[in-house]
Amino acid sequence: MEEMDRDEIITLDYGSGGLKTSRLIQSVLVPALRNPALEELGDGAVLENRGSPLVFSTDSFVVSPWRFPGGDIGKLAVCGTVNDICMAGGEPLYLSLACIIEEGFSMEDFRQVVRSIGETARLAGVQVVTGDTKVVERGKGDGLYINTSGVGFRRKECASPGFSPRAMRPGDDVIVSGTVGCHGAAVMMARGDLPCQGPLRSDCMPLHRLSAAVLQAGAGGVRLMRDPTRGGVATTLNEFVEGTPLSIELEEDIPVEPAVEAACELLGLDPLYCACEGRLLAVCAHESTPAVLEALRSTEGGEKAAVIGRVTEERPGRVVLRTALGGSRILEKLAGAQLPRIC
Amino acid sequence: MEEMDRDEIITLDYGSGGLKTSRLIQSVLVPALRNPALEELGDGAVLENRGSPLVFSTDSFVVSPWRFPGGDIGKLAVCGTVNDICMAGGEPLYLSLACIIEEGFSMEDFRQVVRSIGETARLAGVQVVTGDTKVVERGKGDGLYINTSGVGFRRKECASPGFSPRAMRPGDDVIVSGTVGCHGAAVMMARGDLPCQGPLRSDCMPLHRLSAAVLQAGAGGVRLMRDPTRGGVATTLNEFVEGTPLSIELEEDIPVEPAVEAACELLGLDPLYCACEGRLLAVCAHESTPAVLEALRSTEGGEKAAVIGRVTEERPGRVVLRTALGGSRILEKLAGAQLPRIC
């Protein structure tokens, strides 16, 4: 396989489906992502079936800038889809990878993103088994957009019907696996070319271990899980109660890193509306809470897990934040585009 | 659900993950694509598992213009992935749908594309079960890019090992299911604002019936199938023999519509390098050929199926076109971007 120049850029030819497309696949994608299913390079990958119901998810990633403190679009693209499968109760196994590259993107940067995809996939225990590459003209994209879709198998702990907002009951607890808003704040700081405060890094990470820990420890008491990405914790919790007779009442002391608080203050953002890419929200029966918290706190990335609220019947369909002074304020869904292109 | 204006355009808010994203999902996507898995709107869809090996495929579609004679990007996005699953020996069942919309795209056009996705999915017998929507700023996209990924189950006729180029044998026949190059020629004519000759329409169609017919009639003699999209018939056949001790020898009378010939002449293209989006190539044991041809010709869209060549050992790794005068010419893989953004 001929070597590519370090300063080579990606041209329209690489998206032609012909010679240069093969070269990109063989010299950049296959070496970094190597596995038998991918190496067949068929129109589709043929995969072992483990028998339980399938969990299937997709996400396109258009984050700007494509590299940010704590990760890049490649790492994000693996975590985003892996996490969606985990949140739906699945054990993720297989990913697809589809890239839309803007003409002029550097080959070396592309190679780095693919390396980051390979590393994150190994970390998450998934294989990239099938893919697609398109190149669009200059000015018709923004460097690199990535779609990943993922397939997994439903974990046996989620076999009960429910595992959806309909399973929530008054008295259930709302748990978060760590501090909130890091991803959104880190990307916004990177975008503004603002000096990044030391510890402010995206929380981007695969949630396969944390979600498995929650389900195993919860012993049937886990009503649902979701990762609060675009729109943040406030929007995700609104989706939980929307159209139900239930409300969620939040404590004011939701865990937020001081660096995220500072960045949000500077940028005029509310951490509760900032995306997380490595945190999960779980609603649990109150009696399952101690075991779930313990399991999260003893798993890497879950050390700061906390109960942040509970399910009530007081304000049907609403998420209410209790303030320190005994007052309360309704948290709506995110209304505008507070943070465009955060993921 | 509030109604949207007919002249509304899509703004960045629709990609925020908040209120407007929900509105787009609830008022445009769900009504056109309705099915129980999609309506759960979870992070991932939970799906019935039929037990045989999975077939998984992905494609991003960046076709320009997004509407062309015989289809649009929505129809193409369903056919493209459905066909890849069929070609890998799968029966397609589930699709994901991820849209990257450029700010300013018309809501009415988006609605029309989604309608076209719904209609094509019904025709192909697949359900769109999960999705994602992103909006990028003006000048960072080109109207609408769509990714579909698909999951299917391997058909029992493909259970034998092989079903890949490695299964080919000297003496096998190469069959095409219809005339070649219509999709590429139709999109190029549409792009140039050239007067479209009456019958010149994209061949874009789902291949689920034709591929099932081939496999059933072929009774174990079908070595592999592929749809000649980007790079056309010439590039796809090169992929078959690349790195093998075999060659493919093509007849000169490959079926091409007169309107496609005329358009290719005008545009300086070769129909053998023009994408098809509703044709399949199959390599079959010679004794299976009569039954496969008969099955194709009696299935809608396969009326013009023909044997176009055979597998030999004469020029290992090469595709050779026999000319009427008894000469021959090597058909290389597409070099360069003859037709950028054709799919």
Chai-1 contact restraints between the chains, C-beta under 6 A:
chainA,res_idxA,chainB,res_idxB,connection_type,confidence,min_distance_angstrom,max_distance_angstrom,comment,restraint_id
A,L12,B,A337,contact,1.0,0.0,6.0,A-B,restraint_1
A,L12,B,P340,contact,1.0,0.0,6.0,A-B,restraint_2
A,D13,B,G336,contact,1.0,0.0,6.0,A-B,restraint_3
A,D13,B,A337,contact,1.0,0.0,6.0,A-B,restraint_4
A,S16,B,L334,contact,1.0,0.0,6.0,A-B,restraint_5
A,S16,B,A337,contact,1.0,0.0,6.0,A-B,restraint_6
A,G17,B,R230,contact,1.0,0.0,6.0,A-B,restraint_7
A,G17,B,G231,contact,1.0,0.0,6.0,A-B,restraint_8
A,G18,B,G231,contact,1.0,0.0,6.0,A-B,restraint_9
A,G18,B,T235,contact,1.0,0.0,6.0,A-B,restraint_10
A,G18,B,K333,contact,1.0,0.0,6.0,A-B,restraint_11
A,G18,B,L334,contact,1.0,0.0,6.0,A-B,restraint_12
A,G18,B,A335,contact,1.0,0.0,6.0,A-B,restraint_13
A,L19,B,K333,contact,1.0,0.0,6.0,A-B,restraint_14
A,L19,B,A335,contact,1.0,0.0,6.0,A-B,restraint_15
A,G42,B,A88,contact,1.0,0.0,6.0,A-B,restraint_16
A,D43,B,D84,contact,1.0,0.0,6.0,A-B,restraint_17
A,D43,B,M87,contact,1.0,0.0,6.0,A-B,restraint_18
A,D43,B,A88,contact,1.0,0.0,6.0,A-B,restraint_19
A,D43,B,R226,contact,1.0,0.0,6.0,A-B,restraint_20
A,G44,B,V55,contact,1.0,0.0,6.0,A-B,restraint_21
A,G44,B,F56,contact,1.0,0.0,6.0,A-B,restraint_22
A,G44,B,S57,contact,1.0,0.0,6.0,A-B,restraint_23
A,G44,B,D84,contact,1.0,0.0,6.0,A-B,restraint_24
A,G44,B,I85,contact,1.0,0.0,6.0,A-B,restraint_25
A,G44,B,A88,contact,1.0,0.0,6.0,A-B,restraint_26
A,A45,B,F56,contact,1.0,0.0,6.0,A-B,restraint_27
A,V46,B,P53,contact,1.0,0.0,6.0,A-B,restraint_28
A,V46,B,V55,contact,1.0,0.0,6.0,A-B,restraint_29
A,V46,B,R154,contact,1.0,0.0,6.0,A-B,restraint_30
A,L47,B,L54,contact,1.0,0.0,6.0,A-B,restraint_31
A,L47,B,F56,contact,1.0,0.0,6.0,A-B,restraint_32
A,N49,B,P53,contact,1.0,0.0,6.0,A-B,restraint_33
A,N49,B,L54,contact,1.0,0.0,6.0,A-B,restraint_34
A,P53,B,V46,contact,1.0,0.0,6.0,A-B,restraint_35
A,P53,B,N49,contact,1.0,0.0,6.0,A-B,restraint_36
A,L54,B,L47,contact,1.0,0.0,6.0,A-B,restraint_37
A,L54,B,N49,contact,1.0,0.0,6.0,A-B,restraint_38
A,V55,B,G44,contact,1.0,0.0,6.0,A-B,restraint_39
A,V55,B,V46,contact,1.0,0.0,6.0,A-B,restraint_40
A,F56,B,G44,contact,1.0,0.0,6.0,A-B,restraint_41
A,F56,B,A45,contact,1.0,0.0,6.0,A-B,restraint_42
A,F56,B,L47,contact,1.0,0.0,6.0,A-B,restraint_43
A,F56,B,Y94,contact,1.0,0.0,6.0,A-B,restraint_44
A,F56,B,T130,contact,1.0,0.0,6.0,A-B,restraint_45
A,F56,B,V151,contact,1.0,0.0,6.0,A-B,restraint_46
A,S57,B,G44,contact,1.0,0.0,6.0,A-B,restraint_47
A,S57,B,T130,contact,1.0,0.0,6.0,A-B,restraint_48
A,T58,B,S96,contact,1.0,0.0,6.0,A-B,restraint_49
A,T58,B,A98,contact,1.0,0.0,6.0,A-B,restraint_50
A,T58,B,T130,contact,1.0,0.0,6.0,A-B,restraint_51
A,T58,B,D132,contact,1.0,0.0,6.0,A-B,restraint_52
A,T58,B,S149,contact,1.0,0.0,6.0,A-B,restraint_53
A,D59,B,D132,contact,1.0,0.0,6.0,A-B,restraint_54
A,S60,B,A98,contact,1.0,0.0,6.0,A-B,restraint_55
A,S60,B,I100,contact,1.0,0.0,6.0,A-B,restraint_56
A,S60,B,D132,contact,1.0,0.0,6.0,A-B,restraint_57
A,S60,B,K134,contact,1.0,0.0,6.0,A-B,restraint_58
A,V62,B,K134,contact,1.0,0.0,6.0,A-B,restraint_59
A,V62,B,V136,contact,1.0,0.0,6.0,A-B,restraint_60
A,D84,B,D43,contact,1.0,0.0,6.0,A-B,restraint_61
A,D84,B,G44,contact,1.0,0.0,6.0,A-B,restraint_62
A,I85,B,G44,contact,1.0,0.0,6.0,A-B,restraint_63
A,M87,B,D43,contact,1.0,0.0,6.0,A-B,restraint_64
A,A88,B,G42,contact,1.0,0.0,6.0,A-B,restraint_65
A,A88,B,D43,contact,1.0,0.0,6.0,A-B,restraint_66
A,A88,B,G44,contact,1.0,0.0,6.0,A-B,restraint_67
A,Y94,B,F56,contact,1.0,0.0,6.0,A-B,restraint_68
A,S96,B,T58,contact,1.0,0.0,6.0,A-B,restraint_69
A,S96,B,S149,contact,1.0,0.0,6.0,A-B,restraint_70
A,A98,B,T58,contact,1.0,0.0,6.0,A-B,restraint_71
A,A98,B,S60,contact,1.0,0.0,6.0,A-B,restraint_72
A,A98,B,N147,contact,1.0,0.0,6.0,A-B,restraint_73
A,I100,B,S60,contact,1.0,0.0,6.0,A-B,restraint_74
A,I100,B,Y145,contact,1.0,0.0,6.0,A-B,restraint_75
A,T130,B,F56,contact,1.0,0.0,6.0,A-B,restraint_76
A,T130,B,S57,contact,1.0,0.0,6.0,A-B,restraint_77
A,T130,B,T58,contact,1.0,0.0,6.0,A-B,restraint_78
A,D132,B,T58,contact,1.0,0.0,6.0,A-B,restraint_79
A,D132,B,D59,contact,1.0,0.0,6.0,A-B,restraint_80
A,D132,B,S60,contact,1.0,0.0,6.0,A-B,restraint_81
A,K134,B,S60,contact,1.0,0.0,6.0,A-B,restraint_82
A,K134,B,V62,contact,1.0,0.0,6.0,A-B,restraint_83
A,V136,B,V62,contact,1.0,0.0,6.0,A-B,restraint_84
A,K140,B,D142,contact,1.0,0.0,6.0,A-B,restraint_85
A,D142,B,K140,contact,1.0,0.0,6.0,A-B,restraint_86
A,Y145,B,I100,contact,1.0,0.0,6.0,A-B,restraint_87
A,N147,B,S60,contact,1.0,0.0,6.0,A-B,restraint_88
A,N147,B,A98,contact,1.0,0.0,6.0,A-B,restraint_89
A,N147,B,N147,contact,1.0,0.0,6.0,A-B,restraint_90
A,S149,B,T58,contact,1.0,0.0,6.0,A-B,restraint_91
A,S149,B,S96,contact,1.0,0.0,6.0,A-B,restraint_92
A,S149,B,S149,contact,1.0,0.0,6.0,A-B,restraint_93
A,V151,B,F56,contact,1.0,0.0,6.0,A-B,restraint_94
A,R154,B,V46,contact,1.0,0.0,6.0,A-B,restraint_95
A,R226,B,D43,contact,1.0,0.0,6.0,A-B,restraint_96
A,R230,B,G17,contact,1.0,0.0,6.0,A-B,restraint_97
A,G231,B,G17,contact,1.0,0.0,6.0,A-B,restraint_98
A,G231,B,G18,contact,1.0,0.0,6.0,A-B,restraint_99
A,T235,B,G18,contact,1.0,0.0,6.0,A-B,restraint_100
A,K333,B,G18,contact,1.0,0.0,6.0,A-B,restraint_101
A,K333,B,L19,contact,1.0,0.0,6.0,A-B,restraint_102
A,L334,B,S16,contact,1.0,0.0,6.0,A-B,restraint_103
A,L334,B,G18,contact,1.0,0.0,6.0,A-B,restraint_104
A,A335,B,L19,contact,1.0,0.0,6.0,A-B,restraint_105
A,G336,B,D13,contact,1.0,0.0,6.0,A-B,restraint_106
A,A337,B,L12,contact,1.0,0.0,6.0,A-B,restraint_107
A,A337,B,D13,contact,1.0,0.0,6.0,A-B,restraint_108
A,A337,B,S16,contact,1.0,0.0,6.0,A-B,restraint_109
A,P340,B,L12,contact,1.0,0.0,6.0,A-B,restraint_110
